[in-house]
Amino acid sequence: MNKQRYTETASAIAIREARVIRNMLADLDRTICLLDGDIAAEEERSQIFEIFDPRYSLLARTLVARRDNVKVTVATLARRLRAITAAIPKAIPEAA
């Protein structure tokens, strides 16, 4: 069984990874917008807008936690993207 060599360059891998992360960030931004809308709708339905109120909706509380987790993921991916793009030679992203 012959092994095939992986010949893709490091910069090509970095460009591909940066593209994937940008797509993920766009998807996660849309998810955050959807969660914000769902939270607002649930708060409007229950007429309780303060998360520290004991009567605050359990659904809204869960959605807030989910949204906050997604925001942490977005921040982590954004840091990774900055690190990747800093490592890519300046001429390559313009060509891609």
Biotite code that builds the C-alpha atoms (Angstrom):
import biotite.structure as struc

atoms = struc.array([
    struc.Atom([0.000, 0.000, 0.000], chain_id="A", res_id=1, res_name="MET", atom_name="CA", element="C"),
    struc.Atom([1.573, 3.248, -1.171], chain_id="A", res_id=2, res_name="ASN", atom_name="CA", element="C"),
    struc.Atom([1.213, 6.320, 0.981], chain_id="A", res_id=3, res_name="LYS", atom_name="CA", element="C"),
    struc.Atom([0.280, 9.493, -0.803], chain_id="A", res_id=4, res_name="GLN", atom_name="CA", element="C"),
    struc.Atom([2.192, 12.579, 0.202], chain_id="A", res_id=5, res_name="ARG", atom_name="CA", element="C"),
    struc.Atom([0.270, 15.598, 1.385], chain_id="A", res_id=6, res_name="TYR", atom_name="CA", element="C"),
    struc.Atom([1.791, 18.390, -0.688], chain_id="A", res_id=7, res_name="THR", atom_name="CA", element="C"),
    struc.Atom([-0.326, 21.373, 0.316], chain_id="A", res_id=8, res_name="GLU", atom_name="CA", element="C"),
    struc.Atom([1.786, 24.267, 1.570], chain_id="A", res_id=9, res_name="THR", atom_name="CA", element="C"),
    struc.Atom([1.460, 25.752, 5.028], chain_id="A", res_id=10, res_name="ALA", atom_name="CA", element="C"),
    struc.Atom([0.157, 29.025, 3.623], chain_id="A", res_id=11, res_name="SER", atom_name="CA", element="C"),
    struc.Atom([-2.517, 27.211, 1.593], chain_id="A", res_id=12, res_name="ALA", atom_name="CA", element="C"),
    struc.Atom([-3.604, 25.347, 4.716], chain_id="A", res_id=13, res_name="ILE", atom_name="CA", element="C"),
    struc.Atom([-3.725, 28.618, 6.641], chain_id="A", res_id=14, res_name="ALA", atom_name="CA", element="C"),
    struc.Atom([-5.805, 30.286, 3.930], chain_id="A", res_id=15, res_name="ILE", atom_name="CA", element="C"),
    struc.Atom([-8.240, 27.371, 3.877], chain_id="A", res_id=16, res_name="ARG", atom_name="CA", element="C"),
    struc.Atom([-8.496, 27.365, 7.677], chain_id="A", res_id=17, res_name="GLU", atom_name="CA", element="C"),
    struc.Atom([-9.076, 31.138, 7.706], chain_id="A", res_id=18, res_name="ALA", atom_name="CA", element="C"),
    struc.Atom([-11.882, 30.732, 5.160], chain_id="A", res_id=19, res_name="ARG", atom_name="CA", element="C"),
    struc.Atom([-13.523, 28.010, 7.249], chain_id="A", res_id=20, res_name="VAL", atom_name="CA", element="C"),
    struc.Atom([-13.291, 30.140, 10.394], chain_id="A", res_id=21, res_name="ILE", atom_name="CA", element="C"),
    struc.Atom([-14.780, 33.169, 8.600], chain_id="A", res_id=22, res_name="ARG", atom_name="CA", element="C"),
    struc.Atom([-17.726, 31.028, 7.493], chain_id="A", res_id=23, res_name="ASN", atom_name="CA", element="C"),
    struc.Atom([-18.156, 29.689, 11.016], chain_id="A", res_id=24, res_name="MET", atom_name="CA", element="C"),
    struc.Atom([-18.091, 33.224, 12.432], chain_id="A", res_id=25, res_name="LEU", atom_name="CA", element="C"),
    struc.Atom([-20.781, 34.328, 9.987], chain_id="A", res_id=26, res_name="ALA", atom_name="CA", element="C"),
    struc.Atom([-22.962, 31.360, 10.964], chain_id="A", res_id=27, res_name="ASP", atom_name="CA", element="C"),
    struc.Atom([-22.428, 31.984, 14.664], chain_id="A", res_id=28, res_name="LEU", atom_name="CA", element="C"),
    struc.Atom([-23.274, 35.681, 14.256], chain_id="A", res_id=29, res_name="ASP", atom_name="CA", element="C"),
    struc.Atom([-26.575, 34.666, 12.673], chain_id="A", res_id=30, res_name="ARG", atom_name="CA", element="C"),
    struc.Atom([-27.159, 32.231, 15.542], chain_id="A", res_id=31, res_name="THR", atom_name="CA", element="C"),
    struc.Atom([-26.575, 35.022, 18.073], chain_id="A", res_id=32, res_name="ILE", atom_name="CA", element="C"),
    struc.Atom([-29.098, 37.214, 16.255], chain_id="A", res_id=33, res_name="CYS", atom_name="CA", element="C"),
    struc.Atom([-31.659, 34.417, 16.302], chain_id="A", res_id=34, res_name="LEU", atom_name="CA", element="C"),
    struc.Atom([-31.063, 33.779, 20.006], chain_id="A", res_id=35, res_name="LEU", atom_name="CA", element="C"),
    struc.Atom([-31.409, 37.506, 20.755], chain_id="A", res_id=36, res_name="ASP", atom_name="CA", element="C"),
    struc.Atom([-34.749, 37.503, 18.960], chain_id="A", res_id=37, res_name="GLY", atom_name="CA", element="C"),
    struc.Atom([-35.936, 34.422, 20.825], chain_id="A", res_id=38, res_name="ASP", atom_name="CA", element="C"),
    struc.Atom([-34.873, 35.932, 24.156], chain_id="A", res_id=39, res_name="ILE", atom_name="CA", element="C"),
    struc.Atom([-36.694, 39.180, 23.384], chain_id="A", res_id=40, res_name="ALA", atom_name="CA", element="C"),
    struc.Atom([-39.822, 37.283, 22.353], chain_id="A", res_id=41, res_name="ALA", atom_name="CA", element="C"),
    struc.Atom([-39.805, 35.209, 25.542], chain_id="A", res_id=42, res_name="GLU", atom_name="CA", element="C"),
    struc.Atom([-39.244, 38.282, 27.711], chain_id="A", res_id=43, res_name="GLU", atom_name="CA", element="C"),
    struc.Atom([-42.092, 40.054, 25.948], chain_id="A", res_id=44, res_name="GLU", atom_name="CA", element="C"),
    struc.Atom([-44.353, 37.053, 26.452], chain_id="A", res_id=45, res_name="ARG", atom_name="CA", element="C"),
    struc.Atom([-43.586, 36.818, 30.165], chain_id="A", res_id=46, res_name="SER", atom_name="CA", element="C"),
    struc.Atom([-43.299, 40.595, 30.683], chain_id="A", res_id=47, res_name="GLN", atom_name="CA", element="C"),
    struc.Atom([-40.251, 40.027, 32.913], chain_id="A", res_id=48, res_name="ILE", atom_name="CA", element="C"),
    struc.Atom([-37.078, 41.556, 31.510], chain_id="A", res_id=49, res_name="PHE", atom_name="CA", element="C"),
    struc.Atom([-34.638, 41.331, 34.438], chain_id="A", res_id=50, res_name="GLU", atom_name="CA", element="C"),
    struc.Atom([-32.625, 38.104, 34.429], chain_id="A", res_id=51, res_name="ILE", atom_name="CA", element="C"),
    struc.Atom([-32.078, 38.311, 38.196], chain_id="A", res_id=52, res_name="PHE", atom_name="CA", element="C"),
    struc.Atom([-35.826, 38.327, 38.861], chain_id="A", res_id=53, res_name="ASP", atom_name="CA", element="C"),
    struc.Atom([-36.795, 34.905, 40.283], chain_id="A", res_id=54, res_name="PRO", atom_name="CA", element="C"),
    struc.Atom([-39.821, 34.894, 37.982], chain_id="A", res_id=55, res_name="ARG", atom_name="CA", element="C"),
    struc.Atom([-37.645, 35.291, 34.878], chain_id="A", res_id=56, res_name="TYR", atom_name="CA", element="C"),
    struc.Atom([-38.491, 32.663, 32.276], chain_id="A", res_id=57, res_name="SER", atom_name="CA", element="C"),
    struc.Atom([-36.461, 29.463, 32.433], chain_id="A", res_id=58, res_name="LEU", atom_name="CA", element="C"),
    struc.Atom([-36.492, 29.331, 28.625], chain_id="A", res_id=59, res_name="LEU", atom_name="CA", element="C"),
    struc.Atom([-35.108, 32.868, 28.376], chain_id="A", res_id=60, res_name="ALA", atom_name="CA", element="C"),
    struc.Atom([-32.488, 32.071, 31.021], chain_id="A", res_id=61, res_name="ARG", atom_name="CA", element="C"),
    struc.Atom([-31.396, 29.012, 29.030], chain_id="A", res_id=62, res_name="THR", atom_name="CA", element="C"),
    struc.Atom([-31.287, 30.993, 25.783], chain_id="A", res_id=63, res_name="LEU", atom_name="CA", element="C"),
    struc.Atom([-29.184, 33.710, 27.441], chain_id="A", res_id=64, res_name="VAL", atom_name="CA", element="C"),
    struc.Atom([-26.698, 31.085, 28.640], chain_id="A", res_id=65, res_name="ALA", atom_name="CA", element="C"),
    struc.Atom([-26.557, 29.542, 25.174], chain_id="A", res_id=66, res_name="ARG", atom_name="CA", element="C"),
    struc.Atom([-26.053, 32.955, 23.542], chain_id="A", res_id=67, res_name="ARG", atom_name="CA", element="C"),
    struc.Atom([-23.272, 33.795, 25.994], chain_id="A", res_id=68, res_name="ASP", atom_name="CA", element="C"),
    struc.Atom([-21.535, 30.493, 25.228], chain_id="A", res_id=69, res_name="ASN", atom_name="CA", element="C"),
    struc.Atom([-21.752, 31.200, 21.500], chain_id="A", res_id=70, res_name="VAL", atom_name="CA", element="C"),
    struc.Atom([-20.244, 34.652, 22.099], chain_id="A", res_id=71, res_name="LYS", atom_name="CA", element="C"),
    struc.Atom([-17.302, 33.043, 23.897], chain_id="A", res_id=72, res_name="VAL", atom_name="CA", element="C"),
    struc.Atom([-16.857, 30.692, 20.943], chain_id="A", res_id=73, res_name="THR", atom_name="CA", element="C"),
    struc.Atom([-16.944, 33.649, 18.539], chain_id="A", res_id=74, res_name="VAL", atom_name="CA", element="C"),
    struc.Atom([-14.273, 35.458, 20.544], chain_id="A", res_id=75, res_name="ALA", atom_name="CA", element="C"),
    struc.Atom([-12.061, 32.362, 20.568], chain_id="A", res_id=76, res_name="THR", atom_name="CA", element="C"),
    struc.Atom([-12.449, 31.842, 16.828], chain_id="A", res_id=77, res_name="LEU", atom_name="CA", element="C"),
    struc.Atom([-11.763, 35.532, 16.162], chain_id="A", res_id=78, res_name="ALA", atom_name="CA", element="C"),
    struc.Atom([-8.496, 35.275, 18.110], chain_id="A", res_id=79, res_name="ARG", atom_name="CA", element="C"),
    struc.Atom([-7.562, 32.170, 16.123], chain_id="A", res_id=80, res_name="ARG", atom_name="CA", element="C"),
    struc.Atom([-8.387, 33.938, 12.852], chain_id="A", res_id=81, res_name="LEU", atom_name="CA", element="C"),
    struc.Atom([-6.208, 36.913, 13.801], chain_id="A", res_id=82, res_name="ARG", atom_name="CA", element="C"),
    struc.Atom([-3.327, 34.563, 14.586], chain_id="A", res_id=83, res_name="ALA", atom_name="CA", element="C"),
    struc.Atom([-3.730, 32.743, 11.284], chain_id="A", res_id=84, res_name="ILE", atom_name="CA", element="C"),
    struc.Atom([-3.976, 35.879, 9.169], chain_id="A", res_id=85, res_name="THR", atom_name="CA", element="C"),
    struc.Atom([-0.940, 37.365, 10.914], chain_id="A", res_id=86, res_name="ALA", atom_name="CA", element="C"),
    struc.Atom([1.053, 34.288, 9.925], chain_id="A", res_id=87, res_name="ALA", atom_name="CA", element="C"),
    struc.Atom([0.007, 34.364, 6.263], chain_id="A", res_id=88, res_name="ILE", atom_name="CA", element="C"),
    struc.Atom([2.266, 36.429, 4.017], chain_id="A", res_id=89, res_name="PRO", atom_name="CA", element="C"),
    struc.Atom([0.533, 39.679, 3.053], chain_id="A", res_id=90, res_name="LYS", atom_name="CA", element="C"),
    struc.Atom([0.446, 39.006, -0.693], chain_id="A", res_id=91, res_name="ALA", atom_name="CA", element="C"),
    struc.Atom([-1.279, 35.643, -0.442], chain_id="A", res_id=92, res_name="ILE", atom_name="CA", element="C"),
    struc.Atom([-4.696, 36.718, 1.034], chain_id="A", res_id=93, res_name="PRO", atom_name="CA", element="C"),
    struc.Atom([-5.109, 39.298, -1.724], chain_id="A", res_id=94, res_name="GLU", atom_name="CA", element="C"),
    struc.Atom([-4.594, 36.623, -4.365], chain_id="A", res_id=95, res_name="ALA", atom_name="CA", element="C"),
    struc.Atom([-7.002, 34.218, -2.648], chain_id="A", res_id=96, res_name="ALA", atom_name="CA", element="C"),
])
